[in-house]
């Protein structure tokens, strides 16, 4: 019986110490880059991205690059004004956004490409 109590006590202690040490881990940080935004906008404009892909990038604030955060906010405003909510079809870019929205996204993409021409375009 004593061996059982020692085993249970040590097991609980190890689990508690593990949980305590795990509490010091930092939350994961998601840093989207200009290249991520360029790829996303190109995919949206060619009808290759759906709303889930759009949302997973656009709806995360950017703290490491104020200029990119400004472009992200422009994209959020474009979504609020021009999002149609239709499913996208391959090669049909006007499924998610109205024609005005597509034009606004093209301007954002052009601005993004002008701001960082040294990064690869793929």
WOFENCOR-V30020 format. One record per residue. RES is the residue in one letter. OMEGA is omega in radians with two decimals (none if undefined). Layout:
res=<RES	RES>
omega=<OMEGA	OMEGA>
//
This chain:
res=<X	X	X	X	X	X	X	X	X	X	X	X	X	X	X	X	X	X	X	X	X	X	X	X	X	X	X	X	X	X	X	X	X	X	X	X	X	X	X	X	X	X	X	X	X	X	X	X	X	X	X	X	X	X	X	X	X	X	X	X	X	X	X	X	X	X	X	X	X	X	X	X	X	X	X	X	X	X	X	X	X	X	X	X	X	X	X	X	X	X	X	X	X	X	X	X	X	X	X	X	X	X	X	X	X	X	X	X	X	X	X	X	X	X	X	X	X	X	X	X	X	X>
omega=<-3.13	3.12	3.10	3.14	3.11	-3.14	3.13	-3.14	3.11	3.12	3.12	3.13	3.13	3.12	-3.14	3.12	3.11	3.11	3.12	3.11	3.13	3.14	3.13	3.11	3.08	3.07	3.13	3.13	3.13	-3.14	3.04	-3.10	3.08	3.12	3.08	3.14	3.13	3.12	-3.13	-3.12	3.09	3.13	3.12	-3.08	3.10	3.13	-3.09	-3.11	3.06	-3.05	3.13	3.10	3.11	-3.05	-3.09	3.11	-2.99	-3.04	3.05	3.14	-3.13	-3.12	-3.04	-3.09	-3.08	3.13	3.11	3.07	3.09	3.09	3.11	3.13	3.05	3.13	3.10	3.10	3.09	3.11	-3.12	-3.09	-2.90	-3.11	-3.11	-3.14	3.10	3.05	3.13	3.07	-3.09	3.10	-3.13	-3.01	-3.06	3.08	-3.11	-3.03	3.05	-3.14	3.09	3.10	3.10	3.12	3.12	3.10	3.07	3.11	3.12	3.11	3.12	3.12	3.12	3.12	3.11	-3.09	-3.07	-3.12	-3.09	3.12	3.13	-3.08	-3.09	none>
//
